[in-house]
Amino acid sequence: KIRAATWEDANFLAQAMLSASRGHLGRGVWDLIVDTDEASRLEYLRRLAVAEPLSPCHYQNHLVAEVDGHPSATLSGFDVRNSGWAAVGQAMSNVQKDLGWTEADLVALRQRLVPAWTCFLPEIGADWGIENVVTLPEHRRRGLANALLNAIIKEGVERKCKLAQITILIGNDAAQATYEKLGFRVFDEKRSPKFASVLSAPGFRRLVRDL
């Protein structure tokens, strides 16, 4: 069963966003942002899943695939023009305020993110973004990701978007193969030794598909 996510999925979405950021590795951008322990990262992301404004991390932009009534896979689809990465920054700021982050915490965060920003990909006019694609390990190879991707692509078409994009860590060959089977193609990538030094991947790669 594929359905729209609800606020009750916040815990599942937190785990999914953390897993998606790590890709095929053991460490991702959220590990840099919340540089403490796993429980703190998950609580941060749980709050982010319900925080305003509407962002790619918000539950309202996610679909969930259920198996036997349990969330087993998810992804987010969003209009880049209305609820893109700027909205993530605003939602993160609200979460950080709620958690009582100090100015010193924010300064340290900006310093930790410097290597990640070296691989930031510029805007290319894509209007439909897809992120946070995750299937729980015990439910992989059952077609859940394909079903979710087809559903979110259909939603992008219905919203009259023209170009979809997905960003992955370079080296996540399994994810790339899944997307290419559905018509995505590599558009660009950005590499940096500084990025690799903190995340063990060369950088980010972007795939696109016409809608």
Wavefront OBJ file of the C-alpha trace (Angstrom):
o trace
v 0.000 0.000 0.000
v 1.311 3.428 -0.949
v -0.099 6.361 0.994
v 0.653 9.930 1.972
v 2.719 10.210 5.128
v 1.145 11.657 8.275
v 2.580 13.269 11.404
v 2.381 9.834 13.033
v 5.150 8.707 10.656
v 7.620 11.237 12.084
v 9.766 8.642 13.866
v 9.962 6.454 10.758
v 10.751 9.452 8.560
v 13.530 10.514 10.942
v 15.187 7.118 10.575
v 14.675 7.232 6.815
v 16.172 10.704 6.380
v 19.227 9.723 8.402
v 19.663 6.531 6.383
v 19.146 8.330 3.076
v 21.793 10.919 3.908
v 24.303 8.151 4.590
v 23.538 6.328 1.361
v 25.938 3.412 0.976
v 28.178 4.767 3.747
v 28.040 4.960 7.520
v 28.029 8.735 7.763
v 26.065 11.508 6.052
v 25.282 15.208 6.217
v 22.923 14.829 9.188
v 25.828 13.324 11.143
v 27.681 16.590 10.537
v 24.699 18.728 11.477
v 23.919 16.902 14.740
v 27.417 15.950 15.834
v 26.487 14.216 19.086
v 24.758 10.833 19.302
v 22.253 8.800 17.309
v 19.325 9.492 19.627
v 19.884 13.252 19.315
v 20.049 13.022 15.504
v 16.801 11.083 15.357
v 15.047 13.520 17.694
v 16.264 16.450 15.575
v 14.957 14.804 12.403
v 11.681 13.790 14.054
v 11.076 17.430 14.866
v 12.161 18.457 11.370
v 9.583 16.103 9.854
v 6.799 18.167 11.435
v 8.444 21.617 11.507
v 7.233 24.598 9.514
v 7.684 25.806 6.875
v 6.866 22.984 4.493
v 10.181 21.584 3.259
v 11.522 18.435 1.548
v 11.886 16.999 5.062
v 8.253 17.628 6.060
v 5.926 14.647 6.316
v 3.440 16.287 3.936
v 5.980 15.928 1.125
v 6.547 12.212 1.769
v 4.934 9.054 0.478
v 5.127 5.825 2.464
v 4.951 2.229 1.262
v 3.463 -0.155 3.793
v 3.948 -3.913 4.033
v 1.504 -5.751 6.308
v 0.436 -2.402 7.745
v 3.948 -1.250 8.675
v 5.935 1.588 7.037
v 8.645 -0.111 4.988
v 9.854 2.464 2.455
v 9.521 6.171 1.789
v 10.621 9.122 -0.303
v 9.840 12.807 -0.581
v 8.731 14.744 -3.643
v 8.520 18.512 -3.640
v 8.176 21.563 -5.823
v 11.670 23.041 -5.753
v 10.278 26.513 -6.422
v 7.962 26.563 -3.394
v 9.386 24.210 -0.774
v 13.013 23.620 -1.674
v 16.294 23.863 0.206
v 15.711 27.400 1.489
v 12.687 26.029 3.325
v 14.863 23.299 4.869
v 17.128 25.984 6.313
v 14.182 27.834 7.828
v 12.714 24.640 9.289
v 16.113 23.671 10.704
v 16.402 27.081 12.348
v 13.034 26.578 14.024
v 14.037 23.123 15.264
v 17.322 24.452 16.615
v 15.503 27.192 18.517
v 13.105 24.627 20.006
v 16.054 22.475 21.078
v 17.782 25.435 22.714
v 20.827 25.630 20.477
v 23.100 28.510 21.450
v 24.985 30.899 19.196
v 28.121 28.885 19.925
v 26.298 25.750 18.724
v 25.363 27.504 15.480
v 28.901 28.747 14.885
v 30.215 25.211 15.360
v 27.552 23.917 12.968
v 28.589 26.358 10.246
v 32.194 25.273 10.648
v 31.289 21.573 10.407
v 29.333 22.188 7.212
v 32.116 23.979 5.349
v 33.376 20.758 3.679
v 29.848 19.790 2.624
v 29.231 23.180 0.983
v 32.225 22.591 -1.312
v 30.050 20.093 -3.223
v 26.825 22.107 -3.278
v 25.218 21.722 -6.709
v 23.848 24.879 -8.379
v 20.267 25.309 -9.523
v 19.626 23.992 -13.048
v 15.943 24.820 -13.440
v 14.603 21.505 -12.123
v 11.172 22.115 -10.611
v 10.459 18.696 -9.072
v 12.815 17.340 -6.424
v 12.975 13.784 -5.110
v 14.897 12.948 -1.939
v 14.983 10.657 1.101
v 14.506 7.458 -0.922
v 14.814 4.602 1.575
v 13.637 1.010 1.881
v 14.144 -0.889 5.119
v 16.748 -3.649 4.618
v 14.306 -6.484 5.250
v 11.987 -5.222 2.502
v 14.494 -4.550 -0.268
v 14.284 -6.206 -3.692
v 10.488 -6.240 -3.538
v 9.868 -3.300 -5.847
v 8.897 -0.797 -3.146
v 11.317 1.905 -4.282
v 10.186 1.539 -7.896
v 6.537 1.798 -6.888
v 7.192 4.911 -4.810
v 9.295 6.531 -7.536
v 6.626 5.912 -10.151
v 4.014 7.405 -7.827
v 6.074 10.509 -7.072
v 6.938 11.000 -10.748
v 3.224 10.850 -11.535
v 2.592 13.481 -8.852
v 5.207 15.748 -10.413
v 3.518 15.394 -13.801
v 0.124 16.172 -12.255
v 1.593 19.342 -10.746
v 2.759 20.279 -14.259
v 6.446 20.150 -13.363
v 8.859 19.631 -16.245
v 12.175 18.367 -14.857
v 12.821 16.082 -11.867
v 16.137 15.762 -10.059
v 17.648 13.383 -7.502
v 20.996 13.859 -5.751
v 23.108 10.945 -4.526
v 26.510 10.429 -2.983
v 29.032 9.515 -5.663
v 29.638 5.784 -5.355
v 26.070 4.826 -4.446
v 25.866 2.627 -7.518
v 22.803 0.657 -6.409
v 20.701 3.807 -6.039
v 21.980 5.191 -9.333
v 21.055 1.983 -11.160
v 17.529 2.106 -9.718
v 17.012 5.667 -10.904
v 18.489 5.055 -14.347
v 16.062 2.175 -14.924
v 13.265 4.699 -14.448
v 14.639 7.112 -17.023
v 16.952 9.302 -14.958
v 20.346 10.227 -16.379
v 23.463 11.687 -14.821
v 23.469 15.445 -15.358
v 26.410 16.669 -13.288
v 28.473 16.082 -10.179
v 30.807 17.952 -7.876
v 33.827 16.524 -6.073
v 36.045 17.893 -3.332
v 38.856 16.454 -1.183
v 37.435 18.399 1.766
v 34.072 16.704 1.288
v 35.711 13.293 1.051
v 37.670 13.923 4.239
v 34.504 14.147 6.358
v 32.016 11.903 4.523
v 34.171 9.276 2.775
v 32.571 9.958 -0.608
v 34.069 12.065 -3.425
v 31.030 14.346 -3.564
v 27.484 14.617 -4.899
v 26.059 13.468 -8.239
v 22.777 14.715 -9.715
v 20.446 12.721 -11.942
v 17.576 14.271 -13.890
v 14.564 13.137 -15.864
v 12.072 14.982 -18.037
v 8.474 14.752 -16.817
l 1 2 3 4 5 6 7 8 9 10 11 12 13 14 15 16 17 18 19 20 21 22 23 24 25 26 27 28 29 30 31 32 33 34 35 36 37 38 39 40 41 42 43 44 45 46 47 48 49 50 51 52 53 54 55 56 57 58 59 60 61 62 63 64 65 66 67 68 69 70 71 72 73 74 75 76 77 78 79 80 81 82 83 84 85 86 87 88 89 90 91 92 93 94 95 96 97 98 99 100 101 102 103 104 105 106 107 108 109 110 111 112 113 114 115 116 117 118 119 120 121 122 123 124 125 126 127 128 129 130 131 132 133 134 135 136 137 138 139 140 141 142 143 144 145 146 147 148 149 150 151 152 153 154 155 156 157 158 159 160 161 162 163 164 165 166 167 168 169 170 171 172 173 174 175 176 177 178 179 180 181 182 183 184 185 186 187 188 189 190 191 192 193 194 195 196 197 198 199 200 201 202 203 204 205 206 207 208 209 210 211
